[in-house]
């Protein structure tokens, strides 16, 4: 049964090396880190390549190429190079860097997959049910709606399932995405950090109406959400949502893309 969560503690912010925070913050930090790292590696590699290309260019007179009798003949292995120490050092440093990056990224993604919304104070759970071709959201008090409404800066955990075929719900701006599987449930979470209206879409081809399988996600100020939630019951179901937002029922999902974000 869907339940409201109220536990001590809040979702931790950035602490230590591994990024923490909302999904948007974590994925943004991962993206920026690898963008900077990739740019740095590219500059070093290309710069070193250009330096050696210029230094050992044809006709350069200031480069010592060895005496004629010191040069290796065809099929002979060259000598020197420190006995492979440079190769060993470069391989070791590369392995340490790569393994560190894998561990760092794994720690960040493990935090995302661990549903830290469960540890948030005043966090809520909403059950999401996909069907051809719409979405149904059930709140802790049993109220059902075709629009997902959540308070700003509050962790929200979604328990996702489907009543017919495979679906996949996702909201790009909130960096949240989860499978909807018949007979099974999956869990995901997000925090709406900015008020506004977003669009949830289906990312699993599910039939002729797949491209129109959308729903509004409204991130509301806390007081507005409290007023709206106080007027919902299990009996009014989507009617409560229609009275508030002018009839956004399941059929209305087909035109949800025409609704601009707030």
HUPE-V553405 format. One record per residue. N is the residue number from 1. RES is the residue in one letter. SS is DSSP state (h for helix, s for strand, l for the rest). PHI is phi in whole degrees, 0 to 359 (999 if undefined). PSI is psi in whole degrees, -180 to 180 (* if undefined). Layout:
# HUPE-V553405
{{N | RES | SS | PHI | PSI} {N | RES | SS | PHI | PSI}}
This chain:
# HUPE-V553405
{{1 | X | l | 999 | 142} {2 | X | l | 292 | 138} {3 | X | l | 222 | 156} {4 | X | s | 272 | 139} {5 | X | l | 254 | 132} {6 | X | l | 216 | 100} {7 | X | l | 231 | 159} {8 | X | l | 292 | 146} {9 | X | l | 97 | 162} {10 | X | l | 231 | 167} {11 | X | l | 297 | 124} {12 | X | l | 293 | 145} {13 | X | l | 273 | -168} {14 | X | l | 300 | 117} {15 | X | l | 222 | 129} {16 | X | l | 75 | -157} {17 | X | l | 279 | -43} {18 | X | l | 286 | 130} {19 | X | l | 294 | 145} {20 | X | l | 225 | 164} {21 | X | l | 132 | -153} {22 | X | l | 282 | 168} {23 | X | h | 301 | -42} {24 | X | h | 299 | -45} {25 | X | h | 296 | -44} {26 | X | h | 295 | -50} {27 | X | h | 293 | -31} {28 | X | h | 293 | -41} {29 | X | h | 294 | -41} {30 | X | h | 298 | -44} {31 | X | h | 297 | -48} {32 | X | h | 294 | -39} {33 | X | h | 297 | -48} {34 | X | h | 289 | -29} {35 | X | h | 295 | -47} {36 | X | h | 294 | -45} {37 | X | h | 297 | -45} {38 | X | h | 297 | -39} {39 | X | h | 295 | -43} {40 | X | h | 297 | -47} {41 | X | h | 298 | -42} {42 | X | h | 298 | -42} {43 | X | h | 296 | -44} {44 | X | h | 296 | -47} {45 | X | h | 294 | -49} {46 | X | h | 293 | -39} {47 | X | h | 297 | -44} {48 | X | h | 294 | -37} {49 | X | h | 296 | -45} {50 | X | h | 293 | -37} {51 | X | h | 299 | -48} {52 | X | h | 291 | -34} {53 | X | h | 297 | -38} {54 | X | h | 285 | -43} {55 | X | h | 297 | -41} {56 | X | l | 256 | 28} {57 | X | l | 295 | 157} {58 | X | l | 294 | 130} {59 | X | l | 93 | -2} {60 | X | l | 292 | 130} {61 | X | l | 263 | -12} {62 | X | l | 261 | 16} {63 | X | l | 250 | 125} {64 | X | l | 279 | 120} {65 | X | l | 253 | 5} {66 | X | l | 89 | 159} {67 | X | l | 288 | 160} {68 | X | h | 301 | -37} {69 | X | h | 279 | -8} {70 | X | h | 270 | -17} {71 | X | l | 287 | 139} {72 | X | l | 291 | 146} {73 | X | l | 272 | 172} {74 | X | l | 299 | 125} {75 | X | l | 92 | -11} {76 | X | l | 270 | 136} {77 | X | l | 286 | 132} {78 | X | l | 292 | 148} {79 | X | l | 261 | 175} {80 | X | l | 88 | -161} {81 | X | h | 81 | 11} {82 | X | h | 75 | 20} {83 | X | h | 67 | 27} {84 | X | h | 86 | 7} {85 | X | h | 294 | -39} {86 | X | h | 297 | -43} {87 | X | h | 296 | -43} {88 | X | h | 296 | -43} {89 | X | h | 296 | -45} {90 | X | h | 294 | -39} {91 | X | h | 295 | -42} {92 | X | h | 295 | -46} {93 | X | h | 297 | -41} {94 | X | h | 297 | -43} {95 | X | h | 296 | -42} {96 | X | h | 298 | -44} {97 | X | h | 296 | -47} {98 | X | h | 296 | -45} {99 | X | h | 296 | -38} {100 | X | h | 296 | -42} {101 | X | h | 295 | -41} {102 | X | h | 297 | -45} {103 | X | h | 295 | -41} {104 | X | h | 297 | -47} {105 | X | h | 293 | -41} {106 | X | h | 299 | -42} {107 | X | h | 298 | -40} {108 | X | h | 293 | -45} {109 | X | h | 289 | -32} {110 | X | h | 295 | -37} {111 | X | h | 297 | -41} {112 | X | h | 296 | -44} {113 | X | h | 284 | -12} {114 | X | l | 277 | 5} {115 | X | l | 51 | 59} {116 | X | h | 294 | -9} {117 | X | h | 299 | -25} {118 | X | h | 296 | -24} {119 | X | h | 269 | -1} {120 | X | l | 278 | 143} {121 | X | l | 287 | 135} {122 | X | l | 62 | 21} {123 | X | l | 291 | 155} {124 | X | s | 234 | 157} {125 | X | s | 246 | 140} {126 | X | s | 228 | 133} {127 | X | s | 269 | 131} {128 | X | s | 245 | 126} {129 | X | s | 238 | 122} {130 | X | s | 266 | 148} {131 | X | s | 206 | 162} {132 | X | l | 283 | 109} {133 | X | l | 224 | 83} {134 | X | s | 192 | -178} {135 | X | s | 231 | 144} {136 | X | s | 235 | 130} {137 | X | s | 243 | 125} {138 | X | s | 247 | 125} {139 | X | l | 267 | 170} {140 | X | l | 303 | -28} {141 | X | l | 271 | 6} {142 | X | l | 93 | -5} {143 | X | l | 292 | 136} {144 | X | s | 243 | 137} {145 | X | s | 213 | 162} {146 | X | l | 263 | 0} {147 | X | l | 241 | 133} {148 | X | s | 269 | 118} {149 | X | s | 245 | 130} {150 | X | s | 221 | 152} {151 | X | s | 281 | 151} {152 | X | l | 291 | 148} {153 | X | l | 58 | 32} {154 | X | l | 235 | 128} {155 | X | s | 297 | 135} {156 | X | s | 233 | 126} {157 | X | s | 253 | 131} {158 | X | s | 254 | 129} {159 | X | s | 254 | 113} {160 | X | s | 250 | 137} {161 | X | s | 210 | -179} {162 | X | s | 221 | 149} {163 | X | l | 258 | -2} {164 | X | l | 221 | -79} {165 | X | l | 242 | 179} {166 | X | l | 291 | 134} {167 | X | s | 227 | 176} {168 | X | s | 207 | 116} {169 | X | s | 265 | 139} {170 | X | s | 205 | 146} {171 | X | s | 234 | 109} {172 | X | h | 300 | -46} {173 | X | h | 295 | -26} {174 | X | h | 262 | 0} {175 | X | l | 55 | 43} {176 | X | s | 235 | 140} {177 | X | s | 197 | 137} {178 | X | s | 202 | 147} {179 | X | s | 288 | 147} {180 | X | s | 243 | 108} {181 | X | l | 245 | 129} {182 | X | s | 300 | 132} {183 | X | l | 79 | -2} {184 | X | l | 227 | 165} {185 | X | l | 233 | 145} {186 | X | s | 237 | 157} {187 | X | s | 235 | 143} {188 | X | s | 209 | 175} {189 | X | s | 209 | 163} {190 | X | s | 199 | 167} {191 | X | s | 229 | 119} {192 | X | l | 279 | 107} {193 | X | l | 271 | -14} {194 | X | l | 228 | 135} {195 | X | l | 291 | 150} {196 | X | s | 152 | -179} {197 | X | s | 246 | 124} {198 | X | s | 244 | 168} {199 | X | s | 243 | 123} {200 | X | s | 271 | 133} {201 | X | s | 235 | 163} {202 | X | s | 265 | 128} {203 | X | l | 251 | 20} {204 | X | l | 232 | 120} {205 | X | l | 303 | 119} {206 | X | l | 228 | 8} {207 | X | l | 142 | -173} {208 | X | l | 293 | -24} {209 | X | l | 262 | 17} {210 | X | h | 303 | -46} {211 | X | h | 292 | -18} {212 | X | h | 259 | 7} {213 | X | l | 276 | 82} {214 | X | s | 231 | 167} {215 | X | s | 207 | 151} {216 | X | s | 280 | 143} {217 | X | s | 239 | 111} {218 | X | s | 257 | 118} {219 | X | s | 263 | 116} {220 | X | s | 246 | 154} {221 | X | l | 302 | 150} {222 | X | h | 303 | -44} {223 | X | h | 293 | -38} {224 | X | h | 293 | -40} {225 | X | h | 296 | -43} {226 | X | h | 299 | -41} {227 | X | h | 296 | -44} {228 | X | h | 294 | -45} {229 | X | h | 294 | -34} {230 | X | h | 295 | -23} {231 | X | l | 262 | 9} {232 | X | l | 255 | 148} {233 | X | l | 219 | 170} {234 | X | l | 292 | -24} {235 | X | l | 282 | -39} {236 | X | l | 284 | -22} {237 | X | l | 46 | -131} {238 | X | h | 291 | -15} {239 | X | h | 298 | -36} {240 | X | h | 298 | -38} {241 | X | h | 290 | -36} {242 | X | h | 292 | -38} {243 | X | h | 294 | -32} {244 | X | h | 279 | -39} {245 | X | h | 237 | 19} {246 | X | l | 74 | 45} {247 | X | l | 82 | 44} {248 | X | l | 271 | 74} {249 | X | l | 270 | -171} {250 | X | l | 299 | -38} {251 | X | h | 294 | -32} {252 | X | h | 292 | -11} {253 | X | h | 298 | -26} {254 | X | h | 292 | -21} {255 | X | h | 250 | 11} {256 | X | h | 295 | -27} {257 | X | h | 293 | -20} {258 | X | h | 281 | -9} {259 | X | l | 276 | 123} {260 | X | l | 284 | 155} {261 | X | l | 285 | 147} {262 | X | l | 287 | *}}
